[in-house]
Amino acid sequence: MADPTPTLAPTPDAVARFADALRFDANGLVAVVAQQHDTGEVLMLAWMNREAVEETLRTGRVTYYSRSRKALWRKGETSGQVQRLRELRLDCDGDAVLALVDQLGVACHTGRRSCFSWGLRDGVVVPLAEPLADPDALYGGHAHP
């Protein structure tokens, strides 16, 4: 059985092997679910390309690919709401990634802890959690990634 504790600073060969094991879609992307490592709270869904996967593994700071900006998006570079990587896992098919993270601050651009903060109640979609931070203060009035 493999050691359950991930190496915090994987070698370049290990980073390449992980990225090679992924099945990126036609756009060169793979879906990533970010989960708080110690509570299991699901924080957000985003996308990574190979460069984002490799940077995340090399630096320990979670980096995504912004489909709208068509560029790398280092979580927290604008808002300060950084995600530190604890472990990156791939699913059995290699077409999705689970990022176990330590979320510093809120994960959602709406100022909520989790992007999954809405639900159906009495036939209406409503917020299930109030914002913990002002989105304008986080992003300086600029659009989120």
Disulfide bonds with the S-S distance in Angstrom:
none
